[in-house]
Amino acid sequence: MNTTAKLLRDNVLEIMELWQNKVKIDVSAARDANAIALFDHLPNIINDIADIMDRYEDIKDIDTDKKYLEIIENSLHHGRNRAASTNYTVEQVVHEYIIFSRILSTYIHDHNIYDPKTSDLLKYVIDTAILKSVSAFSRSIQEMQEKLVGTIAHDIRNPLSAAKLSLEMIEQDKSGNYTEKAGIAAKKSVEKALNLIEGLMNGITVKAGEGMMLSFSKTDILKDIEWVVEESKNVYTNPIILHSNAKEITGIFDGTAIRRLLENLIGNAVKYGLSSKEITVAVRNDEETVEIEIHNFGNPIPKEKQKHIFQFMNSENSDAKSVAGSWGMGLTLAQIVTEAHGGDIDLTSDEENGTSFNITLIKYANEIGNRRAKLNFAT
């Protein structure tokens, strides 16, 4: 099969272009994808198949071959990446591979070097690639769903706890001096919990590449930021200070989602920062963007964790033993909300200067209305 291997290796780009042209016609989710995202790890699979053909006359000995194991790994990456691409389904992932198999077979056949051994090897390898890719796709969707639901469920506890505390204050308030104020606080907390439950229901129905539902409207998010800071002052013992250069920050935002983002990051800053040091929320309002920095002093997040800490399906974020892992829920939400607003989030953290999460939001990146956020995956 050496001649076939050379043919494949020398014509990877042509084969991929043939595949791309067919896939864009037959697979609806692929039609709007650029070539880099669409090709993904498939060119690597072609080269690995060629390398296997150079060494084996039949398939019985390839299961432990390094290149065969690389094909499995590339297939897993392909499935995970398709789970992060909007509108893909299991059927469409399988369809891509079926087209891939046909293009390879036809290309080899058209060059008059197709034989039964080549056919057996291609079928064995592509069938394995389909199995692994679909498995990774399905597992990623499930993990995405579980993490989104877990994030929202985690946040629901805070307003319900606040409502319970307010009701207990009413029960204990013999004089009636605090009953009205506590009743208002309980009502607000229950309303907030109900809004989060709606988000929880939306999170149960996520699809490939999609996250939580956001509701965008023209609003002044400085009011949301100030509300979160004031609420945090009432909850935490740390000094929490707001610095802002604006009297209002108007744009198209999901104010509720931004509140949740800030609540999570401030809560984590208190939890992992020094209790004797202040938490600062610094806001800078520009013509097209708004920048928000949440800073705390305390144990820094290790350098090796910082690079991947915002990736949605990052395994580091589920490692309860690490500082980075402990931030996982809040960072999942922060990443989703920030990117849904067309912005980005980054981190600086060291022993001397403490930890800062820096968020940039684009004021008019969205139109008014509801839509699901897109997700990125660690690969």
DAJO-V876482 format. One record per helix or strand of 3 or more residues. SS is the DSSP state (h for helix, s for strand). FROM is the first residue (numbers start at 0). LEN is the number of residues. If there is no record, write none. Layout:
BEGIN
ss:from:len
SS:FROM:LEN
SS:FROM:LEN
END
This chain:
BEGIN
ss:from:len
h:1:9
h:11:15
h:27:3
h:34:5
h:41:14
h:65:18
h:89:21
h:115:57
h:178:25
s:209:11
h:220:15
s:239:5
s:249:4
h:254:18
s:278:7
s:288:8
h:302:4
h:314:4
h:322:4
h:327:13
s:343:7
s:353:9
s:368:6
END
